Amino acid sequence: MFEKANWIWKTGDRRPINEHICFRKTFEWAAALSNRAMLSITADTKYRLWVNGTELGEGPIRSTADHWYYDEFDITHLLRPGANAIAVKVWHYGHSNYQYVENEAGLIAQLSLHGSAGIQAIGTDETWLYLRHEGYDADVVKRNVNIGWMEIYDANAMSEQWVLPSYDDRNWARSEVVAPYGGVPWGELYPRGIEPLSTEIVRPKQIIALSEIVPILQVISVNMRENLYPESRDANAKIFSGFLAVKLVAGAEACGRLTFAHSKWNGVQGRFRIDDRWYVHNDEIQVAAGEHLFLMEICGVHNDLFSHMEIDFDTELRFAHPFEGNQDASFVTIGPFETIESYADGFQPVYGGVEKSTGLNHEHPLLLEIGACSTLTALEAYKDMCKDVHPRHVLVNKMIYSLMMRKRVVKYYPVTNRLERMLHDHLLPTELPVPVEDGDIEIVLDFGKIYVGTIELEVDAQQGTVIDVYGFENRVNGVNAYTSGCNNSFRYICRDGRQVFKSFARMGFRYLIVTVRKADAQIRIHRLQLHQSSYPATDKALFRCSDPLLNDIWEISRHTSQMCMEDTFVDCPTYEQVFWVGDCRVSALVNYQLFGSYELVRHCLEMVPRSRSQSPLLLALLPTDWQAAIPMWTFSWIIACKEYVDYSGDSTFVEAIYPEIRETLDAYRGFLNKDGLFDTSSWNMLDWAPIDIPNVGVVTAQQAQLAQCHRIAAKMAESLGLHSEAETLLNHAEQLKLAIQEHLWDEDAQDYLDGIHRNGKPSTTRSLQTHVLLYLADCLGERQAAVINPKLLNPPEDWIKIGSPFFSFYLFEVWQRFGELDRTLAQIRTDWGKMIRYGATTTWETFHVFPRSHAHAWSAAPAFVLGNQLLGVEKLEEGYRKIRIAPPVTELLWADGIVPTAYGRIDVSWSKKEDKRVMRVSVPRDIQVEAAPERSEDWDIQIHVIG
């Protein structure tokens, strides 16, 4: 596929940070030469492709260096006789995030022209031309560590005609070949085995407000990475102590507050002193005219190394170098005095931000000594320890989240029909008012639901006009709920006249704020729309029943699931867009019931073991180098592998995945202690609930799941003819179960411990979560089961209750086995019904009103439960080769819907109206059908065979 292609890049830096490079290749083509043209392409990190000015797509899908994907495009219809041009814009991140592990930069592509004389190949080499795209600001803040860099684009820097064959590229440079195909660091490339994302245009539904605003005077973002961790590009949590210092200059007496944009997790912050007084976030501060010492103490776990300081004073403050002689730099760092590396190896302390203790010495002598400095003169004694922060790493008013949140409104405008022109697809633009109070014009838009994709603007503006665009998910009592921890935004700097811009990065949101800054003339908005993109899915899995509330819950679950399907399943469209391994199991099951996109599930499951080089426990998310291992997520992966075969009928998968599962279980048994208990140092999460389970020690539920996974692996081994391995795995499972009864059952309390800390101290809580997972893993002792099973329906008051929609999924599994369908429906009405009552269009991350994330895939369980349990179709054999028709036992009066299968869809409709019990089922011919006599006795069941 790439036999004539090489990896190319610009001359110079092989690992640039946040850089956009444009590549062009022009060639002559005649129709007689070929009748088919196929372009294979990939890049590190992301590319956007044009052929003769037509945008074709973006890529690649999430990849790891040892398993990098490429895309293929049929461009035959775009070629024309004469000169043709392939244009590619490559965005190299240069930093890891939670979707990418930092690597070298590169582009590789090959155009294969198929004709009667054979195949002519045009591959990337030194004849391809490149130019750094100066329109993209490289020195920006991040949206957050999960997603990576924010976009700031200046339309004045480069002509958009560079994608056309006629563009004059004489000033462009020749590319450098940096590696042959198959060479390091990418090796062999793999074709994507999943569909491209589908795209639809979504326009805003309503203008919420139009106003003139004045933002906070100063937001200073200091990037300390090069100072504190030079050459470090990873996304791992940074645990360290030190100081940030600067000379604060007030031209006159000033009063105000200093706040930090994000928590310590998403940025660097700490208490700070101005001269001889310590302050914390949001304290009222008064400073006299003159020069002052500003000293911020840093001692904690930080997942990003920016400090975003929102400085809201009644007069502007200046920042200067604390010592004389250096006029270029202002801020300095001191330290780090102490650092701790976080490794997800299962043995060392976690220190990934999930435990209460950081492991740092808060009484470190230098923290105390330097922290006692109350004047610039006193700090000078430590001058040799100070390191200047490069001026390009001190960013002013680029943190758009802060500018959007920290502002005051000086004038409101009525929303008229003329302003609403931008909501429609017609020729007349929305004309925004010209500011009258020397402020900025802000418009708040509602898209009706949470969506995700890239935003396109078409505006008519003066050169230099700044347009900031920021998205968020919810409004509470008419007030914007800003995205704490996520700078969900981009900035566009206009050229003169009418122009179009489409963002590169994907954003999730329901509401959008568009703020026009520095506008001296009227701005016209011709078009503002979202290129909504997600994994292609249709509404084949319809569901309706006699309860309108359940119908609404099913719909918000369906929409959430679709918004969280990208090139992998992701947790949420706004804050993270991350493939979490544990969330994947719920997403996959929902997908089977809604869309039947089996190839996406297999793609996700095959990715998981690729983190083994980083942790024997496997990482909880990927691709990333953040060291976070959650054993329950690994167990969920193994369970999901079994369920994939059950639902898809893909017989080839077991042979491919079993060796990975076996190796994983071998590694996990390495953490068994002398009592045969799984004892590890990791992020031992079961649920968002206050369960006393140790991050270092034994977790009862994990012990049970480890036994369950050994049984799953044993069945796989047996199916592959590996009988001896199967027997060994079953023996391991039995020993793990026996250890639970011997060491984790509390005979006095007649229930199971949640865990045992490594110091031998038992957990102080008992939880429903632990007992649910013990039951599902078939790890209740026979005597204990008689005691525990009734409590799963009526838990004791002192048991920790379910804390998230995610874990409710597991509880519903238990109730399904007990035949408690109406109990499940009642709980769904209560918990998800609350979301509906608060106007939700997607399912929340937690049951709290209101949560952080309003669209979370792990909460879409009702879409699975309602279709799986209420339609009366029971899967008897893998892939629905054989099904049982069993009308549900429920108080509901009717339901209809569709069950996707690999053989085609099953249509179901049943009704108990007017004392008639009728059920109609349409089934593809290749599916065997049987009826459940005990459930169908009083029913008129009509089966229609298709095909």
Summary of the structure (lengths in Angstrom):
residues: 947
radius of gyration: 29.7
end to end distance: 38.9
largest distance: 93.1
contacts: 3301
relative contact order: 0.09
helix: 25%
strand: 35%
